[in-house]
Structures are given as C-alpha cells and as structure tokens.
Amino acid sequence: MPVTDTIADFLTRIRNGSSAKHKSIEVPSSNLKIAIAQILKDQGFIADFSKVDDSKQGVLHVKLRYYLGQPVIREVKRVSKPGRRVYAPADKLPRVHNGLGVAIVSTPRGVMTDKQARRENVGGEVLCTIW
C-alpha cells in the first residue's frame, strides 16, 4: 500500500520502534528524512543513523536511544500535513515544552530546528515537534 505522507510514516516508525524498545528501525530513504534524522541525532534523540544503498532509493537505518531503559523520545507529533500545511514566520515559531523539545522547520535555507531558524530570522513550514 503506498504511503501518502512519508514524513509521518518515518516519525510513526520511530515512535512505534522506541515504544516497543527496538534497537533500530529501517525506513525508505529520502533527502528530507536524512535531514530530519541528522537534527534528531544532533539534538540527542537518536543514537545514530546511516543510509544503506539498495537497487531502489536506499534504506535509512536509525539506531534508537534509551536512558535507564526508557525511550529518550517521549512524544513526536506531525504538525504540517499534506491536507493542512502549517507555515510560521521566525517570530511565531512554536516553542516545544518551553525549550525542552524541538520543532523541526523546513526553511528556504534548509531543514533546521526552531532555535536555529529564530537565530537566522527565517520562517518556514513546521514539519514536526519532538520532545
């Protein structure tokens, strides 16, 4: 069955894998998913990721992270969806749990966190929030 929202599928696989306490998950790769995975790694939500080439588009292998047996990721929400896109200017970007979480934003300068977007004074599409 084809997936219409690949980012939501990626986030759901992370959420389900961490709640089931899997060591890693695999998803079909794309440049946007790689950028999101890089942000999640930089912010400490996942341990690591790597792209494995196959004869098609490639597979993204994501190693999940746990602390004292509990998943580091408590909540992942898709904000902008194919049916309802959510855009925000730099001064209106959401703050997730007063800065404890991260909003991932797709801007004209690339995919970045809400803090980076505020620092560079650029807005964009709010892809998801995570904490």
N, C-alpha and C positions, 0 to 999 in steps of 0.2 A: 504494500500500500504506500503510495507516495506521501511524503510529508510536505505540508504547505509552509509551515513555519520551522525552518531548520534551527534557528537560534533557540526557540522554545524547546525543541526536541533535545538539543545539546544541554540546556540547563536542566531539563527534566531527567536526563540520564545521569547528570552529576548529582542531583537531589536524590534520586532513587538509589544510585550506587552508594552514596555516603550513608543513607539511612539503613541500607542492607549491609553496611560495613564491608563492602568490596574493597580490595586493594587498588584496583584500577578499573577504568571503563574505556570503551572504544566507540568513537563516533566517526561518521564520514567527515573528511577534512574540507575546509574552505579557508580562504584568507581571513574572513571576518572571525571565524571560530578560533583561528590561531591567534589573532589579536586579542580576543577576549581571554583565551587561555593564558596568554602572556601577562595580562593585567592580573588575573587571578593568582598566578604564580608570584608576581612581584608583590602583591598585597598579602601573600601568605595563606591564601585559601586552599590552594592545591600544592602538592609536593613538587610535581614536575609534569612535563608533557613532551611528547615527541611525535613527529609526523613520520609515518611508515608509508612508503610508496608502494602502490599496487598497480595493476594494469588499468585502473579507473582513476578516480580522483584522489585517492590516498585515504589513509585512516589516521585519525588523531588518537593517540594513546595517552590518556590522562591518569596520572597517579594521584589518588585522593589522599587527603591529610587528616590525621586524627590527633587529638590531645587527650591523654588519660582515658583512652578507649572511646571517646565521644567525637563525632564529626566536628571539624572546625567550622564548617558551613552550617549555620543554623537555619537560614531562610534564603531562598532565591526566588525572585519574582520577575517575570517578564512585564515590562511597563509598556513599551511601544509594540503593538501587534499589527499584523497585516490588515486587520479590519479597522484599527484605530491607531494611527501614528501619533506619538507624543513628542513634540518639539519644545525646547525651552531655551531662552536666552541665558547668557552667562550668569546674570544676577538672580535668575529664577530656578536654577538647577536644584534638584532635591538634595537635602541632607538626610542621610540614612542613619537613623538612631543616633543623632547628634554627633556624627563624625565617626562612630564606631564601625559603620558599614560603608559600602562603596556603591555609587551609582556609576554604571558604565555608559559613556556617551559617545556616539558617533558624530564627529565634527568634521568640518572641511579640512582640518589639519590631521585627521586620523582618529582612531579609536583611543579614548583616554578616560581616566577617572574624572569624577565631578570636581575634585580638588584641582587637578591639572587644568581642566577646562576653565575653572574660575581664575586660576593664576594667569592663564594665557588670554583670558577675556574672550572666549569663544563659546557659543552655544551650539546646540545640535539636537539630534534625536536621542532621547533617553532610552537605551536598549533594555537595561535591567537594573535591579538593585540586589545587593547581596550583603549579608552580614552573618 
